[in-house]
Amino acid sequence: MAGSSHGHTPAAWTGVIIVFIGFCVAGAFMVMANAIGFWVGMAVIAVGGLVGGAMRLAGMGQRRPQQPAGSES
């Protein structure tokens, strides 16, 4: 994928960082056998997906390629 810009946007970076933090929180609390902390980490993971999606809708995600007029897919 040389030359690809897939995932190199503020929306992608922010979403992935939040999801990674949630994954670390959930993993740590799972090892400590703390169910509430685990579910808090899972909620952070869901928030990361929502934040990334909202940022994409706000125009901070990757732009879709324009199709030439007359081409249907």
N, CA, C, O and CB atoms as a CASP TS submission, in Angstrom:
PFRMAT TS
TARGET T0000
AUTHOR 0000-0000-0000
METHOD Language model
MODEL 1
PARENT N/A
ATOM      1  N   MET     1       0.815  -1.169   0.000  1.00  0.00           N
ATOM      2  CA  MET     1       0.000   0.000   0.000  1.00  0.00           C
ATOM      3  C   MET     1       0.871   1.250   0.000  1.00  0.00           C
ATOM      4  O   MET     1       0.594   2.213   0.714  1.00  0.00           O
ATOM      5  CB  MET     1      -0.934  -0.012   1.187  1.00  0.00           C
ATOM      6  N   ALA     2       1.892   1.223  -0.783  1.00  0.00           N
ATOM      7  CA  ALA     2       2.767   2.384  -0.876  1.00  0.00           C
ATOM      8  C   ALA     2       1.991   3.559  -1.451  1.00  0.00           C
ATOM      9  O   ALA     2       1.267   3.425  -2.437  1.00  0.00           O
ATOM     10  CB  ALA     2       4.008   2.072  -1.742  1.00  0.00           C
ATOM     11  N   GLY     3       2.155   4.700  -0.821  1.00  0.00           N
ATOM     12  CA  GLY     3       1.474   5.892  -1.297  1.00  0.00           C
ATOM     13  C   GLY     3       0.034   5.998  -0.835  1.00  0.00           C
ATOM     14  O   GLY     3      -0.667   6.931  -1.226  1.00  0.00           O
ATOM     15  N   SER     4      -0.423   5.070  -0.015  1.00  0.00           N
ATOM     16  CA  SER     4      -1.789   5.099   0.469  1.00  0.00           C
ATOM     17  C   SER     4      -1.909   6.074   1.633  1.00  0.00           C
ATOM     18  O   SER     4      -0.994   6.205   2.445  1.00  0.00           O
ATOM     19  CB  SER     4      -2.244   3.696   0.889  1.00  0.00           C
ATOM     20  N   SER     5      -3.038   6.749   1.702  1.00  0.00           N
ATOM     21  CA  SER     5      -3.273   7.649   2.825  1.00  0.00           C
ATOM     22  C   SER     5      -4.306   7.051   3.779  1.00  0.00           C
ATOM     23  O   SER     5      -4.896   7.766   4.590  1.00  0.00           O
ATOM     24  CB  SER     5      -3.740   9.030   2.323  1.00  0.00           C
ATOM     25  N   HIS     6      -4.521   5.748   3.681  1.00  0.00           N
ATOM     26  CA  HIS     6      -5.511   5.064   4.500  1.00  0.00           C
ATOM     27  C   HIS     6      -5.148   5.178   5.987  1.00  0.00           C
ATOM     28  O   HIS     6      -4.091   4.709   6.410  1.00  0.00           O
ATOM     29  CB  HIS     6      -5.622   3.583   4.082  1.00  0.00           C
ATOM     30  N   GLY     7      -6.014   5.792   6.757  1.00  0.00           N
ATOM     31  CA  GLY     7      -5.823   5.875   8.193  1.00  0.00           C
ATOM     32  C   GLY     7      -4.948   7.013   8.670  1.00  0.00           C
ATOM     33  O   GLY     7      -4.700   7.130   9.870  1.00  0.00           O
ATOM     34  N   HIS     8      -4.475   7.849   7.775  1.00  0.00           N
ATOM     35  CA  HIS     8      -3.594   8.950   8.165  1.00  0.00           C
ATOM     36  C   HIS     8      -4.383  10.242   8.278  1.00  0.00           C
ATOM     37  O   HIS     8      -4.074  11.227   7.607  1.00  0.00           O
ATOM     38  CB  HIS     8      -2.444   9.115   7.156  1.00  0.00           C
ATOM     39  N   THR     9      -5.407  10.237   9.129  1.00  0.00           N
ATOM     40  CA  THR     9      -6.243  11.413   9.320  1.00  0.00           C
ATOM     41  C   THR     9      -6.410  11.663  10.812  1.00  0.00           C
ATOM     42  O   THR     9      -6.226  10.745  11.612  1.00  0.00           O
ATOM     43  CB  THR     9      -7.621  11.239   8.630  1.00  0.00           C
ATOM     44  N   PRO    10      -6.754  12.882  11.201  1.00  0.00           N
ATOM     45  CA  PRO    10      -6.991  13.142  12.625  1.00  0.00           C
ATOM     46  C   PRO    10      -8.096  12.257  13.208  1.00  0.00           C
ATOM     47  O   PRO    10      -8.001  11.831  14.359  1.00  0.00           O
ATOM     48  CB  PRO    10      -7.351  14.605  12.828  1.00  0.00           C
ATOM     49  N   ALA    11      -9.135  11.979  12.431  1.00  0.00           N
ATOM     50  CA  ALA    11     -10.224  11.133  12.926  1.00  0.00           C
ATOM     51  C   ALA    11      -9.723   9.724  13.222  1.00  0.00           C
ATOM     52  O   ALA    11     -10.058   9.150  14.258  1.00  0.00           O
ATOM     53  CB  ALA    11     -11.374  11.082  11.905  1.00  0.00           C
ATOM     54  N   ALA    12      -8.928   9.168  12.322  1.00  0.00           N
ATOM     55  CA  ALA    12      -8.412   7.811  12.519  1.00  0.00           C
ATOM     56  C   ALA    12      -7.462   7.752  13.709  1.00  0.00           C
ATOM     57  O   ALA    12      -7.571   6.859  14.549  1.00  0.00           O
ATOM     58  CB  ALA    12      -7.699   7.321  11.254  1.00  0.00           C
ATOM     59  N   TRP    13      -6.538   8.692  13.785  1.00  0.00           N
ATOM     60  CA  TRP    13      -5.577   8.689  14.891  1.00  0.00           C
ATOM     61  C   TRP    13      -6.272   8.852  16.226  1.00  0.00           C
ATOM     62  O   TRP    13      -5.957   8.131  17.173  1.00  0.00           O
ATOM     63  CB  TRP    13      -4.546   9.794  14.708  1.00  0.00           C
ATOM     64  N   THR    14      -7.206   9.776  16.327  1.00  0.00           N
ATOM     65  CA  THR    14      -7.897  10.008  17.592  1.00  0.00           C
ATOM     66  C   THR    14      -8.708   8.789  18.006  1.00  0.00           C
ATOM     67  O   THR    14      -8.658   8.369  19.162  1.00  0.00           O
ATOM     68  CB  THR    14      -8.805  11.230  17.486  1.00  0.00           C
ATOM     69  N   GLY    15      -9.450   8.226  17.070  1.00  0.00           N
ATOM     70  CA  GLY    15     -10.245   7.040  17.378  1.00  0.00           C
ATOM     71  C   GLY    15      -9.391   5.875  17.828  1.00  0.00           C
ATOM     72  O   GLY    15      -9.731   5.199  18.799  1.00  0.00           O
ATOM     73  N   VAL    16      -8.296   5.630  17.145  1.00  0.00           N
ATOM     74  CA  VAL    16      -7.437   4.500  17.487  1.00  0.00           C
ATOM     75  C   VAL    16      -6.761   4.717  18.839  1.00  0.00           C
ATOM     76  O   VAL    16      -6.626   3.772  19.616  1.00  0.00           O
ATOM     77  CB  VAL    16      -6.381   4.284  16.396  1.00  0.00           C
ATOM     78  N   ILE    17      -6.340   5.931  19.128  1.00  0.00           N
ATOM     79  CA  ILE    17      -5.696   6.194  20.418  1.00  0.00           C
ATOM     80  C   ILE    17      -6.677   5.972  21.564  1.00  0.00           C
ATOM     81  O   ILE    17      -6.316   5.370  22.576  1.00  0.00           O
ATOM     82  CB  ILE    17      -5.141   7.631  20.465  1.00  0.00           C
ATOM     83  N   ILE    18      -7.912   6.449  21.421  1.00  0.00           N
ATOM     84  CA  ILE    18      -8.909   6.253  22.475  1.00  0.00           C
ATOM     85  C   ILE    18      -9.228   4.769  22.636  1.00  0.00           C
ATOM     86  O   ILE    18      -9.333   4.282  23.761  1.00  0.00           O
ATOM     87  CB  ILE    18     -10.196   7.046  22.162  1.00  0.00           C
ATOM     88  N   VAL    19      -9.383   4.048  21.534  1.00  0.00           N
ATOM     89  CA  VAL    19      -9.664   2.613  21.601  1.00  0.00           C
ATOM     90  C   VAL    19      -8.495   1.872  22.248  1.00  0.00           C
ATOM     91  O   VAL    19      -8.711   0.950  23.034  1.00  0.00           O
ATOM     92  CB  VAL    19      -9.944   2.046  20.191  1.00  0.00           C
ATOM     93  N   PHE    20      -7.265   2.262  21.930  1.00  0.00           N
ATOM     94  CA  PHE    20      -6.098   1.618  22.525  1.00  0.00           C
ATOM     95  C   PHE    20      -6.068   1.825  24.042  1.00  0.00           C
ATOM     96  O   PHE    20      -5.766   0.895  24.789  1.00  0.00           O
ATOM     97  CB  PHE    20      -4.811   2.162  21.891  1.00  0.00           C
ATOM     98  N   ILE    21      -6.380   3.039  24.493  1.00  0.00           N
ATOM     99  CA  ILE    21      -6.425   3.309  25.934  1.00  0.00           C
ATOM    100  C   ILE    21      -7.501   2.446  26.587  1.00  0.00           C
ATOM    101  O   ILE    21      -7.267   1.861  27.644  1.00  0.00           O
ATOM    102  CB  ILE    21      -6.696   4.817  26.208  1.00  0.00           C
ATOM    103  N   GLY    22      -8.666   2.362  25.973  1.00  0.00           N
ATOM    104  CA  GLY    22      -9.725   1.509  26.505  1.00  0.00           C
ATOM    105  C   GLY    22      -9.325   0.047  26.554  1.00  0.00           C
ATOM    106  O   GLY    22      -9.650  -0.655  27.511  1.00  0.00           O
ATOM    107  N   PHE    23      -8.624  -0.415  25.532  1.00  0.00           N
ATOM    108  CA  PHE    23      -8.140  -1.794  25.502  1.00  0.00           C
ATOM    109  C   PHE    23      -7.171  -2.049  26.657  1.00  0.00           C
ATOM    110  O   PHE    23      -7.240  -3.090  27.311  1.00  0.00           O
ATOM    111  CB  PHE    23      -7.456  -2.095  24.154  1.00  0.00           C
ATOM    112  N   CYS    24      -6.276  -1.102  26.904  1.00  0.00           N
ATOM    113  CA  CYS    24      -5.318  -1.248  28.004  1.00  0.00           C
ATOM    114  C   CYS    24      -6.022  -1.252  29.356  1.00  0.00           C
ATOM    115  O   CYS    24      -5.682  -2.043  30.235  1.00  0.00           O
ATOM    116  CB  CYS    24      -4.281  -0.122  27.960  1.00  0.00           C
ATOM    117  N   VAL    25      -7.005  -0.367  29.522  1.00  0.00           N
ATOM    118  CA  VAL    25      -7.768  -0.315  30.779  1.00  0.00           C
ATOM    119  C   VAL    25      -8.519  -1.621  30.994  1.00  0.00           C
ATOM    120  O   VAL    25      -8.449  -2.206  32.075  1.00  0.00           O
ATOM    121  CB  VAL    25      -8.758   0.874  30.774  1.00  0.00           C
ATOM    122  N   ALA    26      -9.235  -2.080  29.976  1.00  0.00           N
ATOM    123  CA  ALA    26      -9.999  -3.325  30.096  1.00  0.00           C
ATOM    124  C   ALA    26      -9.085  -4.507  30.364  1.00  0.00           C
ATOM    125  O   ALA    26      -9.410  -5.369  31.180  1.00  0.00           O
ATOM    126  CB  ALA    26     -10.815  -3.575  28.829  1.00  0.00           C
ATOM    127  N   GLY    27      -7.948  -4.557  29.687  1.00  0.00           N
ATOM    128  CA  GLY    27      -7.007  -5.662  29.910  1.00  0.00           C
ATOM    129  C   GLY    27      -6.433  -5.664  31.309  1.00  0.00           C
ATOM    130  O   GLY    27      -6.315  -6.718  31.935  1.00  0.00           O
ATOM    131  N   ALA    28      -6.075  -4.492  31.804  1.00  0.00           N
ATOM    132  CA  ALA    28      -5.505  -4.414  33.157  1.00  0.00           C
ATOM    133  C   ALA    28      -6.529  -4.843  34.205  1.00  0.00           C
ATOM    134  O   ALA    28      -6.206  -5.603  35.117  1.00  0.00           O
ATOM    135  CB  ALA    28      -5.013  -2.984  33.456  1.00  0.00           C
ATOM    136  N   PHE    29      -7.756  -4.358  34.074  1.00  0.00           N
ATOM    137  CA  PHE    29      -8.768  -4.725  35.053  1.00  0.00           C
ATOM    138  C   PHE    29      -9.210  -6.174  34.908  1.00  0.00           C
ATOM    139  O   PHE    29      -9.653  -6.775  35.886  1.00  0.00           O
ATOM    140  CB  PHE    29      -9.961  -3.812  34.928  1.00  0.00           C
ATOM    141  N   MET    30      -9.104  -6.750  33.719  1.00  0.00           N
ATOM    142  CA  MET    30      -9.423  -8.156  33.555  1.00  0.00           C
ATOM    143  C   MET    30      -8.410  -9.008  34.320  1.00  0.00           C
ATOM    144  O   MET    30      -8.778  -9.986  34.972  1.00  0.00           O
ATOM    145  CB  MET    30      -9.443  -8.538  32.060  1.00  0.00           C
ATOM    146  N   VAL    31      -7.140  -8.632  34.235  1.00  0.00           N
ATOM    147  CA  VAL    31      -6.103  -9.363  34.959  1.00  0.00           C
ATOM    148  C   VAL    31      -6.302  -9.216  36.468  1.00  0.00           C
ATOM    149  O   VAL    31      -6.043 -10.151  37.226  1.00  0.00           O
ATOM    150  CB  VAL    31      -4.701  -8.861  34.550  1.00  0.00           C
ATOM    151  N   MET    32      -6.763  -8.044  36.901  1.00  0.00           N
ATOM    152  CA  MET    32      -6.997  -7.799  38.325  1.00  0.00           C
ATOM    153  C   MET    32      -8.337  -8.366  38.801  1.00  0.00           C
ATOM    154  O   MET    32      -8.688  -8.220  39.972  1.00  0.00           O
ATOM    155  CB  MET    32      -6.944  -6.306  38.609  1.00  0.00           C
ATOM    156  N   ALA    33      -9.082  -9.007  37.908  1.00  0.00           N
ATOM    157  CA  ALA    33     -10.384  -9.617  38.214  1.00  0.00           C
ATOM    158  C   ALA    33     -11.366  -8.583  38.766  1.00  0.00           C
ATOM    159  O   ALA    33     -12.080  -8.850  39.733  1.00  0.00           O
ATOM    160  CB  ALA    33     -10.211 -10.767  39.223  1.00  0.00           C
ATOM    161  N   ASN    34     -11.395  -7.408  38.150  1.00  0.00           N
ATOM    162  CA  ASN    34     -12.312  -6.346  38.550  1.00  0.00           C
ATOM    163  C   ASN    34     -13.281  -6.119  37.390  1.00  0.00           C
ATOM    164  O   ASN    34     -12.927  -5.513  36.378  1.00  0.00           O
ATOM    165  CB  ASN    34     -11.539  -5.018  38.926  1.00  0.00           C
ATOM    166  N   ALA    35     -14.501  -6.614  37.553  1.00  0.00           N
ATOM    167  CA  ALA    35     -15.472  -6.573  36.460  1.00  0.00           C
ATOM    168  C   ALA    35     -15.888  -5.139  36.115  1.00  0.00           C
ATOM    169  O   ALA    35     -16.058  -4.817  34.939  1.00  0.00           O
ATOM    170  CB  ALA    35     -16.704  -7.394  36.827  1.00  0.00           C
ATOM    171  N   ILE    36     -16.051  -4.284  37.112  1.00  0.00           N
ATOM    172  CA  ILE    36     -16.488  -2.914  36.839  1.00  0.00           C
ATOM    173  C   ILE    36     -15.427  -2.173  36.023  1.00  0.00           C
ATOM    174  O   ILE    36     -15.760  -1.498  35.049  1.00  0.00           O
ATOM    175  CB  ILE    36     -16.777  -2.160  38.161  1.00  0.00           C
ATOM    176  N   GLY    37     -14.170  -2.290  36.407  1.00  0.00           N
ATOM    177  CA  GLY    37     -13.096  -1.638  35.655  1.00  0.00           C
ATOM    178  C   GLY    37     -13.005  -2.163  34.233  1.00  0.00           C
ATOM    179  O   GLY    37     -12.741  -1.406  33.299  1.00  0.00           O
ATOM    180  N   PHE    38     -13.228  -3.480  34.071  1.00  0.00           N
ATOM    181  CA  PHE    38     -13.219  -4.071  32.733  1.00  0.00           C
ATOM    182  C   PHE    38     -14.290  -3.435  31.863  1.00  0.00           C
ATOM    183  O   PHE    38     -14.022  -3.069  30.718  1.00  0.00           O
ATOM    184  CB  PHE    38     -13.431  -5.591  32.808  1.00  0.00           C
ATOM    185  N   TRP    39     -15.503  -3.298  32.394  1.00  0.00           N
ATOM    186  CA  TRP    39     -16.597  -2.738  31.606  1.00  0.00           C
ATOM    187  C   TRP    39     -16.416  -1.256  31.345  1.00  0.00           C
ATOM    188  O   TRP    39     -16.881  -0.743  30.327  1.00  0.00           O
ATOM    189  CB  TRP    39     -17.910  -2.972  32.304  1.00  0.00           C
ATOM    190  N   VAL    40     -15.740  -0.561  32.259  1.00  0.00           N
ATOM    191  CA  VAL    40     -15.404   0.840  31.996  1.00  0.00           C
ATOM    192  C   VAL    40     -14.459   0.912  30.794  1.00  0.00           C
ATOM    193  O   VAL    40     -14.624   1.763  29.920  1.00  0.00           O
ATOM    194  CB  VAL    40     -14.754   1.506  33.254  1.00  0.00           C
ATOM    195  N   GLY    41     -13.471   0.021  30.756  1.00  0.00           N
ATOM    196  CA  GLY    41     -12.567  -0.029  29.605  1.00  0.00           C
ATOM    197  C   GLY    41     -13.300  -0.337  28.312  1.00  0.00           C
ATOM    198  O   GLY    41     -12.988   0.233  27.267  1.00  0.00           O
ATOM    199  N   MET    42     -14.278  -1.241  28.376  1.00  0.00           N
ATOM    200  CA  MET    42     -15.062  -1.557  27.188  1.00  0.00           C
ATOM    201  C   MET    42     -15.889  -0.346  26.749  1.00  0.00           C
ATOM    202  O   MET    42     -16.065  -0.121  25.551  1.00  0.00           O
ATOM    203  CB  MET    42     -15.980  -2.762  27.457  1.00  0.00           C
ATOM    204  N   ALA    43     -16.390   0.425  27.697  1.00  0.00           N
ATOM    205  CA  ALA    43     -17.133   1.643  27.353  1.00  0.00           C
ATOM    206  C   ALA    43     -16.217   2.663  26.684  1.00  0.00           C
ATOM    207  O   ALA    43     -16.632   3.352  25.752  1.00  0.00           O
ATOM    208  CB  ALA    43     -17.780   2.256  28.612  1.00  0.00           C
ATOM    209  N   VAL    44     -14.969   2.765  27.155  1.00  0.00           N
ATOM    210  CA  VAL    44     -14.005   3.678  26.537  1.00  0.00           C
ATOM    211  C   VAL    44     -13.743   3.246  25.092  1.00  0.00           C
ATOM    212  O   VAL    44     -13.600   4.092  24.209  1.00  0.00           O
ATOM    213  CB  VAL    44     -12.674   3.713  27.349  1.00  0.00           C
ATOM    214  N   ILE    45     -13.680   1.952  24.851  1.00  0.00           N
ATOM    215  CA  ILE    45     -13.499   1.448  23.483  1.00  0.00           C
ATOM    216  C   ILE    45     -14.657   1.902  22.594  1.00  0.00           C
ATOM    217  O   ILE    45     -14.437   2.361  21.473  1.00  0.00           O
ATOM    218  CB  ILE    45     -13.393  -0.101  23.478  1.00  0.00           C
ATOM    219  N   ALA    46     -15.881   1.776  23.090  1.00  0.00           N
ATOM    220  CA  ALA    46     -17.052   2.211  22.313  1.00  0.00           C
ATOM    221  C   ALA    46     -17.016   3.715  22.061  1.00  0.00           C
ATOM    222  O   ALA    46     -17.356   4.170  20.969  1.00  0.00           O
ATOM    223  CB  ALA    46     -18.353   1.833  23.042  1.00  0.00           C
ATOM    224  N   VAL    47     -16.605   4.490  23.068  1.00  0.00           N
ATOM    225  CA  VAL    47     -16.506   5.938  22.909  1.00  0.00           C
ATOM    226  C   VAL    47     -15.480   6.283  21.828  1.00  0.00           C
ATOM    227  O   VAL    47     -15.687   7.214  21.049  1.00  0.00           O
ATOM    228  CB  VAL    47     -16.124   6.607  24.250  1.00  0.00           C
ATOM    229  N   GLY    48     -14.377   5.537  21.780  1.00  0.00           N
ATOM    230  CA  GLY    48     -13.365   5.778  20.750  1.00  0.00           C
ATOM    231  C   GLY    48     -13.929   5.610  19.356  1.00  0.00           C
ATOM    232  O   GLY    48     -13.625   6.397  18.459  1.00  0.00           O
ATOM    233  N   GLY    49     -14.746   4.591  19.168  1.00  0.00           N
ATOM    234  CA  GLY    49     -15.379   4.403  17.867  1.00  0.00           C
ATOM    235  C   GLY    49     -16.344   5.519  17.527  1.00  0.00           C
ATOM    236  O   GLY    49     -16.402   5.973  16.385  1.00  0.00           O
ATOM    237  N   LEU    50     -17.099   5.960  18.516  1.00  0.00           N
ATOM    238  CA  LEU    50     -18.038   7.056  18.283  1.00  0.00           C
ATOM    239  C   LEU    50     -17.304   8.371  17.988  1.00  0.00           C
ATOM    240  O   LEU    50     -17.710   9.119  17.099  1.00  0.00           O
ATOM    241  CB  LEU    50     -18.959   7.229  19.500  1.00  0.00           C
ATOM    242  N   VAL    51     -16.241   8.649  18.718  1.00  0.00           N
ATOM    243  CA  VAL    51     -15.476   9.881  18.496  1.00  0.00           C
ATOM    244  C   VAL    51     -14.856   9.880  17.098  1.00  0.00           C
ATOM    245  O   VAL    51     -14.934  10.878  16.382  1.00  0.00           O
ATOM    246  CB  VAL    51     -14.372  10.038  19.572  1.00  0.00           C
ATOM    247  N   GLY    52     -14.240   8.758  16.711  1.00  0.00           N
ATOM    248  CA  GLY    52     -13.652   8.667  15.374  1.00  0.00           C
ATOM    249  C   GLY    52     -14.695   8.857  14.284  1.00  0.00           C
ATOM    250  O   GLY    52     -14.450   9.547  13.294  1.00  0.00           O
ATOM    251  N   GLY    53     -15.863   8.240  14.469  1.00  0.00           N
ATOM    252  CA  GLY    53     -16.935   8.389  13.484  1.00  0.00           C
ATOM    253  C   GLY    53     -17.472   9.810  13.418  1.00  0.00           C
ATOM    254  O   GLY    53     -17.751  10.324  12.334  1.00  0.00           O
ATOM    255  N   ALA    54     -17.616  10.443  14.573  1.00  0.00           N
ATOM    256  CA  ALA    54     -18.096  11.822  14.604  1.00  0.00           C
ATOM    257  C   ALA    54     -17.091  12.762  13.950  1.00  0.00           C
ATOM    258  O   ALA    54     -17.476  13.685  13.233  1.00  0.00           O
ATOM    259  CB  ALA    54     -18.370  12.262  16.045  1.00  0.00           C
ATOM    260  N   MET    55     -15.812  12.530  14.194  1.00  0.00           N
ATOM    261  CA  MET    55     -14.785  13.367  13.567  1.00  0.00           C
ATOM    262  C   MET    55     -14.774  13.179  12.054  1.00  0.00           C
ATOM    263  O   MET    55     -14.555  14.134  11.308  1.00  0.00           O
ATOM    264  CB  MET    55     -13.400  13.042  14.147  1.00  0.00           C
ATOM    265  N   ARG    56     -15.010  11.948  11.601  1.00  0.00           N
ATOM    266  CA  ARG    56     -15.066  11.693  10.161  1.00  0.00           C
ATOM    267  C   ARG    56     -16.234  12.446   9.543  1.00  0.00           C
ATOM    268  O   ARG    56     -16.104  13.044   8.475  1.00  0.00           O
ATOM    269  CB  ARG    56     -15.191  10.181   9.875  1.00  0.00           C
ATOM    270  N   LEU    57     -17.377  12.413  10.225  1.00  0.00           N
ATOM    271  CA  LEU    57     -18.546  13.140   9.721  1.00  0.00           C
ATOM    272  C   LEU    57     -18.325  14.650   9.742  1.00  0.00           C
ATOM    273  O   LEU    57     -18.920  15.381   8.950  1.00  0.00           O
ATOM    274  CB  LEU    57     -19.782  12.787  10.546  1.00  0.00           C
ATOM    275  N   ALA    58     -17.468  15.111  10.650  1.00  0.00           N
ATOM    276  CA  ALA    58     -17.168  16.540  10.743  1.00  0.00           C
ATOM    277  C   ALA    58     -16.143  16.976   9.698  1.00  0.00           C
ATOM    278  O   ALA    58     -15.767  18.147   9.651  1.00  0.00           O
ATOM    279  CB  ALA    58     -16.659  16.878  12.138  1.00  0.00           C
ATOM    280  N   GLY    59     -15.692  16.049   8.868  1.00  0.00           N
ATOM    281  CA  GLY    59     -14.775  16.392   7.789  1.00  0.00           C
ATOM    282  C   GLY    59     -13.311  16.181   8.103  1.00  0.00           C
ATOM    283  O   GLY    59     -12.451  16.627   7.344  1.00  0.00           O
ATOM    284  N   MET    60     -13.003  15.511   9.207  1.00  0.00           N
ATOM    285  CA  MET    60     -11.605  15.279   9.562  1.00  0.00           C
ATOM    286  C   MET    60     -11.115  13.890   9.176  1.00  0.00           C
ATOM    287  O   MET    60     -10.017  13.488   9.560  1.00  0.00           O
ATOM    288  CB  MET    60     -11.416  15.482  11.038  1.00  0.00           C
ATOM    289  N   GLY    61     -11.919  13.161   8.423  1.00  0.00           N
ATOM    290  CA  GLY    61     -11.533  11.835   7.967  1.00  0.00           C
ATOM    291  C   GLY    61     -11.053  11.868   6.529  1.00  0.00           C
ATOM    292  O   GLY    61     -10.900  12.929   5.923  1.00  0.00           O
ATOM    293  N   GLN    62     -10.822  10.674   6.003  1.00  0.00           N
ATOM    294  CA  GLN    62     -10.337  10.579   4.627  1.00  0.00           C
ATOM    295  C   GLN    62     -11.459  10.927   3.656  1.00  0.00           C
ATOM    296  O   GLN    62     -12.595  10.485   3.827  1.00  0.00           O
ATOM    297  CB  GLN    62      -9.788   9.163   4.334  1.00  0.00           C
ATOM    298  N   ARG    63     -11.145  11.698   2.667  1.00  0.00           N
ATOM    299  CA  ARG    63     -12.128  12.090   1.656  1.00  0.00           C
ATOM    300  C   ARG    63     -12.352  10.930   0.685  1.00  0.00           C
ATOM    301  O   ARG    63     -11.425  10.197   0.342  1.00  0.00           O
ATOM    302  CB  ARG    63     -11.661  13.364   0.892  1.00  0.00           C
ATOM    303  N   ARG    64     -13.583  10.787   0.259  1.00  0.00           N
ATOM    304  CA  ARG    64     -13.902   9.746  -0.721  1.00  0.00           C
ATOM    305  C   ARG    64     -13.458  10.211  -2.098  1.00  0.00           C
ATOM    306  O   ARG    64     -13.599  11.388  -2.430  1.00  0.00           O
ATOM    307  CB  ARG    64     -15.425   9.412  -0.716  1.00  0.00           C
ATOM    308  N   PRO    65     -12.918   9.290  -2.910  1.00  0.00           N
ATOM    309  CA  PRO    65     -12.497   9.689  -4.252  1.00  0.00           C
ATOM    310  C   PRO    65     -13.702  10.085  -5.112  1.00  0.00           C
ATOM    311  O   PRO    65     -14.763   9.465  -5.039  1.00  0.00           O
ATOM    312  CB  PRO    65     -11.716   8.550  -4.926  1.00  0.00           C
ATOM    313  N   GLN    66     -13.522  11.111  -5.914  1.00  0.00           N
ATOM    314  CA  GLN    66     -14.584  11.566  -6.804  1.00  0.00           C
ATOM    315  C   GLN    66     -14.651  10.655  -8.022  1.00  0.00           C
ATOM    316  O   GLN    66     -13.622  10.316  -8.607  1.00  0.00           O
ATOM    317  CB  GLN    66     -14.355  13.035  -7.232  1.00  0.00           C
ATOM    318  N   GLN    67     -15.855  10.262  -8.403  1.00  0.00           N
ATOM    319  CA  GLN    67     -16.018   9.422  -9.578  1.00  0.00           C
ATOM    320  C   GLN    67     -16.292  10.314 -10.789  1.00  0.00           C
ATOM    321  O   GLN    67     -17.011  11.308 -10.683  1.00  0.00           O
ATOM    322  CB  GLN    67     -17.167   8.390  -9.372  1.00  0.00           C
ATOM    323  N   PRO    68     -15.718   9.957 -11.937  1.00  0.00           N
ATOM    324  CA  PRO    68     -15.973  10.737 -13.145  1.00  0.00           C
ATOM    325  C   PRO    68     -17.451  10.703 -13.513  1.00  0.00           C
ATOM    326  O   PRO    68     -18.140   9.715 -13.259  1.00  0.00           O
ATOM    327  CB  PRO    68     -15.128  10.213 -14.309  1.00  0.00           C
ATOM    328  N   ALA    69     -17.930  11.786 -14.111  1.00  0.00           N
ATOM    329  CA  ALA    69     -19.322  11.869 -14.520  1.00  0.00           C
ATOM    330  C   ALA    69     -19.631  10.754 -15.518  1.00  0.00           C
ATOM    331  O   ALA    69     -18.845  10.477 -16.424  1.00  0.00           O
ATOM    332  CB  ALA    69     -19.633  13.255 -15.132  1.00  0.00           C
ATOM    333  N   GLY    70     -20.775  10.129 -15.336  1.00  0.00           N
ATOM    334  CA  GLY    70     -21.195   9.089 -16.261  1.00  0.00           C
ATOM    335  C   GLY    70     -20.771   7.684 -15.857  1.00  0.00           C
ATOM    336  O   GLY    70     -21.221   6.718 -16.473  1.00  0.00           O
ATOM    337  N   SER    71     -19.928   7.537 -14.853  1.00  0.00           N
ATOM    338  CA  SER    71     -19.530   6.193 -14.437  1.00  0.00           C
ATOM    339  C   SER    71     -20.415   5.746 -13.277  1.00  0.00           C
ATOM    340  O   SER    71     -20.517   6.431 -12.259  1.00  0.00           O
ATOM    341  CB  SER    71     -18.025   6.153 -14.031  1.00  0.00           C
ATOM    342  N   GLU    72     -21.024   4.638 -13.439  1.00  0.00           N
ATOM    343  CA  GLU    72     -21.913   4.081 -12.425  1.00  0.00           C
ATOM    344  C   GLU    72     -21.276   2.830 -11.869  1.00  0.00           C
ATOM    345  O   GLU    72     -20.718   2.024 -12.614  1.00  0.00           O
ATOM    346  CB  GLU    72     -23.320   3.777 -13.005  1.00  0.00           C
ATOM    347  N   SER    73     -21.358   2.662 -10.528  1.00  0.00           N
ATOM    348  CA  SER    73     -20.834   1.415  -9.947  1.00  0.00           C
ATOM    349  C   SER    73     -21.759   0.834  -8.943  1.00  0.00           C
ATOM    350  O   SER    73     -21.464  -0.212  -8.365  1.00  0.00           O
ATOM    351  CB  SER    73     -19.504   1.640  -9.310  1.00  0.00           C
TER
END
